[in-house]
């Protein structure tokens, strides 16, 4: 568990570097909000493309080798960011981010169900919320890392909101992403070496005829908690990614926080810090309160603060948007564990579909379009709609209609 938390930390850290990278690339390539959010859409399309192949790879080579392979793919993508910055090339940048996201997808498909099934099924939501808290620790520090090494070393990061940069300044800014991604690649390679030498507990997976028999006897679509859990993950990711990726641009506006992008990245640190605090609290709370109840309360709280962020101004709107991290914190790990509950030998198949649903983050481009058309602040009403579906899932969709033998765990 200690070692697995380092994986959750790293993919959270790398994912949230994008939150500082996007406003940076918006300045470098002179993009509008729609074009900026397309960058993040490419990142999340990787989850759709790579999830099922990742589940099949885990069946063939097991959890441990899959974790190592995922780290290696991520390191390769991080290294590709160096030539992308030197050129600079929008297309190569998209390619590098896609490769990194494919590696993270493999880690997600392997690590999330591994944590869920490595202990008692009834404590799986609390256990996954606990390791996801360390994911949030990574997301909390990433804005400081990106703010200092990317935005803090770029003219776009230290300029006022309305300042226009010259072409020479944009070219110089593009170079600032090289050092951060070299550091990331080195850490990923080191972590892969550590995992390769560490004796992780083996979880036996059904294979060959046994797996085919399990698939033939138990259709995944008989499980209501999975059927409604897939769109719950998909829709929740639209909310989480929309808030995080447009946060710096939002609080930098004169009528909200009137901050530089570098200064705004420090407040993004608080947004992700709320995610970490919420997951530690959620992990403790779910030992005595049903996971569905906690999820329902979180969705109601998130909907309220997003309404405030959509219509208020100044510090009230800014702090409302920051506080949504506290409510979003428990949503992904709780939906995930409720979604795979009772799947038995089909747990990996269900996990692959749930991780594929993270592709919902690609629809952040819809919020980018809304921001261009109706204004950035009103675009956050899309987030409110997403919270309503999460509430529906917590109250009704998460109730399992059937269970496979084994209480939701593959045989040990």
C-alpha positions as CSV (number, residue, x, y, z in Angstrom):
1,X,0.0,0.0,0.0
2,X,2.9,2.4,0.8
3,X,4.4,1.8,-2.6
4,X,1.0,2.0,-4.4
5,X,0.4,5.4,-2.9
6,X,3.5,6.7,-4.7
7,X,1.9,5.7,-8.0
8,X,-1.3,7.5,-7.1
9,X,0.8,10.6,-6.1
10,X,2.8,10.6,-9.4
11,X,-0.1,10.3,-11.9
12,X,-2.0,13.0,-9.9
13,X,1.0,15.2,-10.0
14,X,1.6,14.8,-13.8
15,X,-2.1,15.2,-14.6
16,X,-2.4,18.5,-12.7
17,X,0.8,19.9,-14.3
18,X,-1.6,20.4,-17.2
19,X,-3.5,23.0,-15.2
20,X,-0.5,25.2,-15.4
21,X,0.6,24.0,-18.8
22,X,-2.7,25.0,-20.5
23,X,-2.7,28.7,-19.7
24,X,1.0,28.6,-20.7
25,X,0.3,27.0,-24.1
26,X,-2.7,29.3,-24.6
27,X,-0.3,32.2,-24.6
28,X,2.5,30.4,-26.6
29,X,0.2,29.4,-29.4
30,X,-2.3,32.3,-29.1
31,X,-5.3,30.0,-28.5
32,X,-8.9,30.7,-27.6
33,X,-10.7,28.8,-24.8
34,X,-12.0,26.1,-27.2
35,X,-8.6,25.5,-28.7
36,X,-7.0,25.4,-25.2
37,X,-9.4,22.8,-23.9
38,X,-8.8,20.7,-27.0
39,X,-5.4,20.0,-25.5
40,X,-6.9,18.5,-22.5
41,X,-9.5,16.6,-24.6
42,X,-6.6,14.8,-26.4
43,X,-5.3,13.8,-22.9
44,X,-8.6,12.2,-22.0
45,X,-9.2,10.6,-25.3
46,X,-6.3,8.4,-24.4
47,X,-8.3,6.9,-21.6
48,X,-11.0,5.9,-24.1
49,X,-8.4,4.4,-26.5
50,X,-6.2,2.7,-24.0
51,X,-8.5,1.4,-21.3
52,X,-9.7,-1.9,-22.8
53,X,-6.2,-2.8,-24.2
54,X,-4.8,-2.0,-20.7
55,X,-7.3,-4.5,-19.1
56,X,-6.3,-7.2,-21.7
57,X,-2.6,-6.5,-21.0
58,X,-3.1,-7.0,-17.3
59,X,-4.7,-10.3,-18.0
60,X,-1.7,-11.4,-19.9
61,X,1.2,-10.1,-17.8
62,X,-0.3,-9.4,-14.4
63,X,-0.5,-6.3,-12.2
64,X,3.2,-5.8,-11.4
65,X,4.5,-5.8,-15.0
66,X,1.6,-3.6,-16.1
67,X,2.5,-1.0,-13.5
68,X,6.1,-1.0,-14.7
69,X,5.0,-0.8,-18.4
70,X,2.7,2.2,-17.5
71,X,5.6,4.1,-15.9
72,X,7.8,3.4,-18.9
73,X,5.2,4.7,-21.3
74,X,4.7,7.9,-19.2
75,X,8.5,8.5,-19.1
76,X,8.7,8.2,-22.9
77,X,5.9,10.8,-23.3
78,X,7.5,13.2,-20.8
79,X,10.8,13.0,-22.8
80,X,8.9,13.8,-26.0
81,X,7.9,17.1,-24.4
82,X,11.5,18.3,-24.8
83,X,11.6,18.3,-28.7
84,X,8.0,19.6,-28.6
85,X,9.2,22.6,-26.7
86,X,12.3,23.1,-28.8
87,X,10.5,23.2,-32.1
88,X,7.9,24.5,-30.7
89,X,5.1,22.3,-32.1
90,X,1.5,22.2,-31.1
91,X,1.1,18.8,-32.8
92,X,4.1,17.2,-31.1
93,X,2.9,18.6,-27.8
94,X,-0.5,16.9,-28.3
95,X,1.3,13.6,-29.2
96,X,3.5,13.7,-26.1
97,X,0.6,14.4,-23.8
98,X,-1.4,11.6,-25.4
99,X,1.4,9.1,-24.8
100,X,1.7,10.2,-21.1
101,X,-2.0,9.8,-20.7
102,X,-1.9,6.3,-22.2
103,X,0.7,5.3,-19.6
104,X,-1.5,6.8,-16.8
105,X,-4.5,4.8,-18.1
106,X,-2.6,1.6,-17.8
107,X,-1.6,2.5,-14.2
108,X,-5.2,3.4,-13.4
109,X,-6.7,0.2,-14.8
110,X,-4.1,-1.8,-12.8
111,X,-3.8,0.1,-9.5
112,X,-7.4,1.1,-8.8
113,X,-8.8,-2.5,-8.8
114,X,-5.6,-3.8,-7.2
115,X,-6.2,-1.6,-4.2
116,X,-9.9,-2.5,-4.1
117,X,-9.4,-6.2,-4.2
118,X,-6.2,-6.6,-2.1
119,X,-8.3,-6.3,1.1
120,X,-11.9,-6.9,2.4
121,X,-14.6,-5.9,-0.1
122,X,-16.6,-4.0,2.5
123,X,-13.7,-1.6,3.2
124,X,-12.8,-1.0,-0.4
125,X,-14.3,2.5,-0.7
126,X,-12.4,3.7,2.4
127,X,-9.2,2.1,1.2
128,X,-9.4,3.6,-2.3
129,X,-10.3,7.0,-0.9
130,X,-7.2,6.7,1.3
131,X,-4.7,6.1,-1.5
132,X,-6.6,8.6,-3.7
133,X,-5.8,11.1,-0.9
134,X,-2.1,10.7,-1.8
135,X,-3.1,11.2,-5.5
136,X,-4.5,14.5,-4.3
137,X,-1.2,15.2,-2.5
138,X,0.4,15.0,-5.9
139,X,-2.2,17.3,-7.4
140,X,-1.8,19.8,-4.6
141,X,2.0,20.2,-5.2
142,X,1.8,20.1,-9.0
143,X,0.5,23.7,-9.3
144,X,3.5,25.0,-7.2
145,X,5.9,22.9,-9.3
146,X,4.3,24.1,-12.6
147,X,3.8,27.7,-11.3
148,X,7.5,28.0,-10.4
149,X,9.2,26.1,-13.2
150,X,6.7,26.9,-16.1
151,X,4.7,30.0,-15.4
152,X,7.3,31.6,-13.1
153,X,10.0,31.4,-15.8
154,X,7.7,32.6,-18.7
155,X,6.7,36.1,-19.7
156,X,3.1,34.9,-20.1
157,X,3.0,33.6,-16.5
158,X,4.1,36.9,-14.9
159,X,2.3,39.3,-17.3
160,X,-1.0,41.0,-16.5
161,X,-4.2,39.4,-17.8
162,X,-4.6,41.8,-20.8
163,X,-0.9,42.1,-21.8
164,X,-0.1,41.1,-25.4
165,X,3.1,39.1,-25.9
166,X,5.5,39.4,-28.8
167,X,6.4,36.5,-31.0
168,X,9.9,36.4,-29.5
169,X,8.5,36.2,-26.0
170,X,6.2,33.3,-27.0
171,X,9.1,31.4,-28.5
172,X,11.2,32.0,-25.4
173,X,8.2,30.8,-23.2
174,X,7.9,27.5,-25.1
175,X,11.4,26.5,-23.8
176,X,10.4,26.7,-20.1
177,X,8.6,23.3,-20.2
178,X,11.8,21.3,-20.9
179,X,13.3,21.1,-17.4
180,X,10.0,20.2,-15.6
181,X,9.4,17.2,-17.9
182,X,13.0,16.0,-17.8
183,X,12.6,15.9,-14.0
184,X,9.3,14.0,-14.3
185,X,10.8,11.5,-16.7
186,X,13.8,10.8,-14.3
187,X,11.4,10.2,-11.4
188,X,9.2,7.9,-13.4
189,X,12.1,5.7,-14.4
190,X,13.4,5.5,-10.9
191,X,9.9,4.5,-9.6
192,X,9.7,1.8,-12.3
193,X,13.0,0.4,-11.1
194,X,11.8,0.3,-7.5
195,X,8.6,-1.5,-8.3
196,X,10.5,-4.0,-10.5
197,X,12.6,-4.9,-7.5
198,X,9.7,-4.9,-4.9
199,X,7.7,-8.2,-4.1
200,X,4.2,-7.0,-4.6
201,X,1.5,-9.4,-3.3
202,X,0.1,-11.5,-6.2
203,X,-3.6,-11.4,-7.0
204,X,-4.5,-14.4,-9.2
205,X,-6.6,-13.5,-12.2
206,X,-8.8,-16.1,-13.9
207,X,-7.4,-16.9,-17.3
208,X,-8.1,-18.8,-20.5
209,X,-11.1,-21.1,-20.3
210,X,-12.0,-19.9,-16.7
211,X,-12.2,-16.3,-17.8
212,X,-14.2,-17.1,-20.9
213,X,-16.6,-19.1,-18.8
214,X,-17.0,-16.2,-16.4
215,X,-17.7,-13.8,-19.2
216,X,-20.3,-16.2,-20.7
217,X,-22.1,-16.7,-17.4
218,X,-22.2,-13.2,-16.1
219,X,-22.9,-10.2,-18.3
220,X,-21.5,-6.9,-17.0
221,X,-24.7,-5.2,-18.2
222,X,-26.7,-7.1,-15.5
223,X,-25.0,-4.9,-12.8
224,X,-26.9,-1.7,-12.4
225,X,-24.1,-0.2,-10.3
226,X,-21.7,-0.6,-13.2
227,X,-24.2,0.4,-15.9
228,X,-24.9,3.7,-14.2
229,X,-21.4,4.0,-12.8
230,X,-19.8,4.3,-16.2
231,X,-21.7,7.5,-17.1
232,X,-21.2,8.8,-13.5
233,X,-17.4,8.7,-13.9
234,X,-17.7,10.2,-17.4
235,X,-19.9,13.1,-16.3
236,X,-18.0,13.7,-13.0
237,X,-14.8,14.0,-15.0
238,X,-16.3,16.8,-17.1
239,X,-16.9,18.7,-13.9
240,X,-13.5,18.1,-12.3
241,X,-11.4,18.8,-15.4
242,X,-13.4,21.8,-16.4
243,X,-12.9,23.4,-12.9
244,X,-9.2,22.6,-12.7
245,X,-8.2,23.6,-16.3
246,X,-10.1,26.9,-16.4
247,X,-9.3,27.8,-12.8
248,X,-6.3,30.0,-13.5
249,X,-8.0,31.9,-16.3
250,X,-11.1,32.4,-14.1
251,X,-9.4,33.8,-11.0
252,X,-7.1,35.9,-13.1
253,X,-10.0,37.9,-14.5
254,X,-10.2,41.5,-13.2
255,X,-13.7,41.1,-11.8
256,X,-12.8,37.9,-9.9
257,X,-9.2,37.9,-8.5
258,X,-7.2,40.2,-10.8
259,X,-4.1,38.0,-10.5
260,X,-1.3,37.0,-12.8
261,X,-1.2,33.4,-13.9
262,X,1.7,32.6,-11.6
263,X,-0.1,34.1,-8.6
264,X,-3.3,32.2,-9.6
265,X,-1.4,28.9,-9.6
266,X,-0.9,29.3,-5.8
267,X,-4.7,29.4,-5.3
268,X,-5.0,26.3,-7.5
269,X,-2.8,24.7,-4.9
270,X,-5.6,25.3,-2.4
271,X,-8.2,23.7,-4.8
272,X,-6.2,20.5,-5.0
273,X,-5.4,20.7,-1.3
274,X,-9.1,20.6,-0.6
275,X,-9.2,17.4,-2.7
276,X,-6.6,15.8,-0.4
277,X,-8.2,16.9,2.8
278,X,-11.6,15.7,1.6
279,X,-10.2,12.2,0.7
280,X,-8.6,11.7,4.0
281,X,-11.8,12.8,5.7
282,X,-13.9,10.7,3.4
283,X,-11.8,7.6,4.0
284,X,-12.4,8.0,7.8
285,X,-16.1,8.9,7.4
286,X,-16.8,5.8,5.2
287,X,-15.8,3.5,8.0
288,X,-19.0,4.4,9.8
289,X,-21.2,6.1,7.1
290,X,-22.4,4.4,3.9
291,X,-20.4,5.4,0.9
292,X,-23.5,6.3,-1.1
293,X,-24.6,8.7,1.7
294,X,-21.2,10.5,1.6
295,X,-21.3,10.7,-2.2
296,X,-24.8,12.2,-2.1
297,X,-23.8,14.9,0.4
298,X,-20.7,15.7,-1.6
299,X,-22.7,16.2,-4.8
300,X,-25.2,18.5,-3.1
301,X,-22.4,20.6,-1.6
302,X,-20.6,20.8,-5.0
303,X,-23.7,21.9,-6.8
304,X,-24.3,24.7,-4.3
305,X,-20.7,26.2,-4.4
306,X,-20.7,26.0,-8.2
307,X,-23.9,28.0,-8.4
308,X,-22.2,30.7,-6.2
309,X,-19.1,30.6,-8.5
310,X,-21.3,31.0,-11.6
311,X,-23.1,34.1,-10.4
312,X,-21.0,35.9,-7.7
313,X,-18.0,38.1,-8.3
314,X,-14.7,38.9,-6.5
315,X,-13.4,36.8,-3.7
316,X,-16.8,35.2,-3.1
317,X,-16.7,33.6,-6.6
318,X,-13.0,32.7,-6.3
319,X,-13.3,31.0,-2.9
320,X,-16.5,29.2,-4.0
321,X,-14.6,27.7,-6.9
322,X,-11.7,26.7,-4.6
323,X,-14.0,25.0,-2.2
324,X,-15.5,22.6,-4.8
325,X,-12.3,20.6,-4.5
326,X,-13.4,19.5,-1.0
327,X,-16.7,18.1,-2.3
328,X,-15.2,16.6,-5.5
329,X,-12.6,14.8,-3.5
330,X,-14.6,11.6,-2.7
331,X,-16.4,11.3,-6.0
332,X,-14.1,9.4,-8.3
333,X,-12.8,6.7,-5.8
334,X,-16.3,6.2,-4.4
335,X,-18.0,5.9,-7.7
336,X,-15.3,3.5,-8.9
337,X,-15.6,1.1,-5.9
338,X,-19.4,1.2,-6.0
339,X,-19.2,0.5,-9.7
340,X,-17.1,-2.7,-9.4
341,X,-18.9,-4.0,-6.4
342,X,-20.2,-7.5,-6.9
343,X,-18.4,-8.1,-10.3
344,X,-16.4,-11.1,-9.1
345,X,-14.2,-12.5,-11.8
346,X,-15.3,-9.7,-14.1
347,X,-13.7,-7.0,-11.9
348,X,-10.9,-6.2,-14.3
349,X,-13.4,-5.9,-17.2
350,X,-15.6,-3.6,-15.2
351,X,-12.6,-1.6,-14.0
352,X,-11.5,-1.2,-17.7
353,X,-14.9,0.3,-18.6
354,X,-14.9,2.6,-15.6
355,X,-11.4,3.9,-16.4
356,X,-12.4,4.3,-20.1
357,X,-15.1,6.6,-18.8
358,X,-12.4,9.0,-17.6
359,X,-12.5,10.0,-21.3
360,X,-15.4,12.2,-20.1
361,X,-12.7,14.7,-19.3
362,X,-12.3,15.2,-23.1
363,X,-15.7,17.0,-23.1
364,X,-14.1,19.9,-21.3
365,X,-14.0,21.3,-24.8
366,X,-17.7,21.8,-24.4
367,X,-17.1,24.1,-21.5
368,X,-14.4,25.8,-23.6
369,X,-17.0,26.4,-26.3
370,X,-19.5,27.7,-23.7
371,X,-16.9,30.0,-22.3
372,X,-16.2,31.5,-25.7
373,X,-19.9,31.9,-26.5
374,X,-21.5,32.9,-23.1
375,X,-18.6,33.9,-20.9
376,X,-16.1,31.9,-18.8
377,X,-18.1,32.3,-15.5
378,X,-21.5,31.1,-16.8
379,X,-19.7,28.1,-18.4
380,X,-19.5,26.6,-14.9
381,X,-23.2,26.0,-14.9
382,X,-22.2,22.8,-16.9
383,X,-20.5,21.6,-13.7
384,X,-23.8,22.1,-11.8
385,X,-25.6,19.8,-14.2
386,X,-22.8,17.2,-13.7
387,X,-23.3,17.2,-9.9
388,X,-27.0,16.4,-10.4
389,X,-26.2,13.2,-12.1
390,X,-23.7,12.2,-9.4
391,X,-26.5,12.7,-6.9
392,X,-28.8,10.5,-8.9
393,X,-26.1,7.8,-8.9
394,X,-25.6,8.0,-5.2
395,X,-29.3,7.8,-4.4
396,X,-30.4,5.1,-6.9
397,X,-27.9,4.1,-9.6
398,X,-25.3,2.7,-7.2
399,X,-27.6,0.0,-5.8
400,X,-26.4,-3.3,-7.1
401,X,-29.1,-5.5,-8.7
402,X,-27.0,-8.7,-8.8
403,X,-23.6,-9.9,-7.6
404,X,-21.1,-12.4,-8.9
405,X,-19.7,-15.1,-6.7
406,X,-16.8,-13.9,-4.6
407,X,-18.3,-10.7,-3.2
408,X,-16.7,-8.4,-5.8
409,X,-13.2,-9.9,-5.7
410,X,-11.4,-12.1,-8.1
411,X,-10.2,-15.4,-6.5
412,X,-6.9,-15.1,-4.6
